[in-house]
């Protein structure tokens, strides 16, 4: 049997995290010692370790908890059936995020190069009212890069 602090240390989470999982029903309720300290079995440690590791794979909490519960209650066939599709869905999400980040990086690189060019004066900025115009040519370049073209490049 281990106490909450030892359990938290073994799975590299805080005691608050252990309490949260227990309160939420994702970790079985601990037995209490005579002095009311929580005591967890080795099975509880392994259950929480699997749950935390599944969460570190960015699986949603409900799915991670369901898989961990199945594993520790003898429903291995359910786990073998469900886990591959959950992993495939996470990988698809990661691929989508990577594509979005690559697109953002390309836009940032273009803007960085644009701002490194010799400064130009922007007649457009001088003719716009102070209420609607960006505050400077750098701001105009940022707005323009988002909207598809910079005012200083179209002059």
C-alpha positions in Angstrom: 0.0 0.0 0.0 1.2 3.5 -0.8 0.0 6.9 0.4 -1.2 9.6 -1.9 2.2 11.4 -1.9 4.1 8.3 -2.9 1.5 7.5 -5.6 1.8 11.0 -7.0 5.5 10.8 -7.0 5.6 7.4 -8.7 3.4 8.6 -11.6 4.9 12.1 -11.7 1.8 14.1 -11.0 0.7 16.3 -8.1 -1.4 15.0 -5.2 -4.1 17.4 -6.4 -4.2 15.5 -9.6 -4.6 12.2 -7.8 -7.4 13.7 -5.7 -9.1 15.0 -8.9 -9.0 11.7 -10.6 -10.4 10.0 -7.5 -13.2 12.6 -7.0 -14.1 12.3 -10.7 -14.4 8.5 -10.5 -11.5 7.9 -12.9 -9.4 6.3 -10.1 -11.0 3.9 -7.6 -11.6 5.3 -4.2 -8.6 4.7 -1.9 -9.0 2.7 1.3 -8.4 4.7 4.5 -6.0 3.8 7.2 -6.8 4.3 10.9 -5.5 7.8 10.7 -7.7 8.5 7.6 -4.8 8.7 5.2 -5.6 7.4 1.7 -3.9 4.1 0.9 -3.5 2.9 -2.7 -2.8 -0.6 -3.9 -0.3 -1.5 -6.6 -3.3 -2.1 -8.9 -4.3 1.6 -8.2 -0.8 2.7 -9.0 -0.8 0.9 -12.3 -4.3 2.1 -13.1 -3.3 5.7 -12.5 0.0 5.3 -14.4 -1.8 4.0 -17.4 -4.4 6.8 -17.2 -1.7 9.5 -16.9 0.3 7.9 -19.8 -2.8 7.9 -22.0 -3.5 11.5 -21.1 0.1 12.3 -22.0 -0.7 10.9 -25.5 -3.4 13.7 -25.5 -6.3 11.3 -25.4 -9.4 12.9 -24.1 -9.9 12.2 -20.4 -13.1 10.2 -20.9 -11.5 7.9 -23.4 -8.3 7.5 -21.4 -10.2 6.7 -18.2 -12.4 4.2 -20.1 -9.3 2.4 -21.6 -7.6 2.3 -18.2 -10.7 1.0 -16.5 -11.1 -1.7 -19.2 -7.4 -2.7 -18.9 -7.7 -3.1 -15.1 -11.0 -4.9 -15.1 -10.1 -7.7 -17.6 -11.7 -6.2 -20.7 -8.6 -6.4 -22.8 -10.5 -7.2 -26.0 -12.4 -3.9 -25.7 -9.1 -2.1 -25.2 -7.5 -3.8 -28.2 -10.5 -2.8 -30.3 -10.9 0.8 -29.2 -7.4 2.0 -28.7 -6.2 1.8 -32.3 -9.0 4.1 -33.5 -8.5 6.5 -30.7 -4.8 6.7 -31.6 -5.6 7.2 -35.3 -7.9 10.0 -34.4 -5.3 11.7 -32.3 -2.7 11.3 -35.1 -5.1 12.9 -37.5 -5.6 15.8 -35.1 -1.8 16.2 -34.7 -1.3 16.1 -38.5 -3.9 18.8 -38.9 -2.3 20.9 -36.2 1.1 20.4 -37.8 -0.2 21.6 -41.1 -1.7 24.6 -39.5 1.5 25.4 -37.7 3.5 25.0 -41.0 1.1 27.4 -42.7 1.5 29.9 -39.8 5.3 29.5 -39.9 5.3 30.3 -43.6 3.2 33.4 -43.1 5.5 34.5 -40.2 8.6 33.9 -42.3 7.1 36.0 -45.2 6.2 38.8 -42.8 9.6 38.6 -41.2 11.3 39.0 -44.6 8.9 41.7 -45.5 9.7 43.7 -42.4 13.4 43.3 -42.9 13.3 45.1 -46.3 14.3 48.7 -46.6 11.6 51.0 -45.1 9.2 52.7 -47.5 6.8 55.5 -46.8 3.2 54.6 -47.3 1.1 57.2 -49.0 -1.9 55.0 -48.2 -1.2 55.4 -44.4 -0.9 59.2 -44.8 -4.3 59.5 -46.6 -6.3 57.3 -44.2 -8.0 58.8 -41.2 -6.2 58.2 -37.8 -9.2 56.2 -36.6 -9.0 53.5 -39.4 -5.3 53.4 -40.3 -2.8 51.1 -38.7 -0.4 53.0 -36.5 2.6 52.4 -38.6 3.9 50.6 -41.7 4.8 47.5 -39.6 1.2 47.2 -38.4 0.0 47.7 -42.0 2.3 44.9 -43.1 0.8 42.6 -40.4 -2.7 43.5 -41.3 -1.9 43.2 -45.0 -0.3 39.8 -44.6 -3.4 38.5 -42.9 -5.7 40.0 -45.5 -3.6 38.9 -48.5 -1.4 41.9 -49.4 0.5 44.7 -47.8 -0.3 48.3 -48.6 3.3 49.2 -49.0 3.8 46.5 -51.6 0.9 47.6 -53.7 2.1 51.3 -53.9 
